[in-house]
Amino acid sequence: MEPTNEQYLIINALQTLELLDYDWYESDRGLWFIATPSLVLPTAVILPNGEIYPLNWVQEDDNNQ
């Protein structure tokens, strides 16, 4: 699966603002993982529809399946 336009827009904005420490795209699930210097959202995942969730929310969801 290729990244969506929504995901690219978010990544480009974070890069422009120099708020992206690390990013990695997982093509199997279409998820884009990011790390930021933010204390509120240090690690997160960007869903294909552009929604952003803390990484632990996605991990908890995976454990429930």
C-alpha positions as CSV (number, residue, x, y, z in Angstrom):
1,M,0.0,0.0,0.0
2,E,1.3,3.5,-0.9
3,P,1.1,6.4,1.5
4,T,-1.9,8.6,1.0
5,N,-2.0,12.3,0.2
6,E,-3.2,13.0,3.7
7,Q,-0.2,11.3,5.2
8,Y,2.2,13.1,2.9
9,L,0.7,16.5,3.8
10,I,1.2,15.8,7.5
11,I,4.7,14.5,7.1
12,N,5.6,17.5,4.9
13,A,4.2,20.0,7.4
14,L,6.1,18.3,10.3
15,Q,9.4,18.4,8.3
16,T,8.9,22.0,7.3
17,L,8.4,23.0,10.9
18,E,11.3,20.8,12.0
19,L,9.1,18.8,14.3
20,L,10.0,15.4,13.0
21,D,12.7,13.4,14.7
22,Y,12.0,10.1,13.0
23,D,9.5,8.6,10.6
24,W,8.9,5.1,9.1
25,Y,6.2,3.9,6.8
26,E,4.8,0.4,7.2
27,S,3.4,-0.5,3.7
28,D,1.7,-3.7,4.9
29,R,-0.8,-1.8,7.0
30,G,-0.5,1.6,5.4
31,L,0.6,3.3,8.7
32,W,3.2,6.0,9.0
33,F,5.0,6.0,12.4
34,I,6.6,9.2,13.7
35,A,8.6,10.5,16.6
36,T,8.5,14.2,17.5
37,P,10.1,16.4,20.2
38,S,6.7,17.0,21.6
39,L,6.0,16.0,25.2
40,V,2.3,15.6,24.4
41,L,2.8,13.4,21.4
42,P,6.3,12.0,21.4
43,T,5.5,9.0,19.3
44,A,2.5,8.6,17.1
45,V,1.0,6.9,14.0
46,I,-0.6,8.6,11.0
47,L,-3.5,6.5,9.6
48,P,-4.2,6.5,5.9
49,N,-7.1,8.9,6.4
50,G,-4.8,11.4,8.1
51,E,-5.9,10.8,11.7
52,I,-3.0,10.9,14.2
53,Y,-3.0,8.7,17.3
54,P,-0.5,8.1,20.1
55,L,1.5,5.0,19.3
56,N,0.3,3.2,22.5
57,W,-3.3,3.4,21.3
58,V,-2.4,1.4,18.1
59,Q,-0.4,-1.1,20.0
60,E,-3.3,-1.7,22.5
61,D,-5.7,-2.1,19.6
62,D,-3.3,-4.7,18.0
63,N,-3.2,-6.7,21.3
64,N,-7.0,-6.8,21.4
65,Q,-7.3,-8.5,18.0
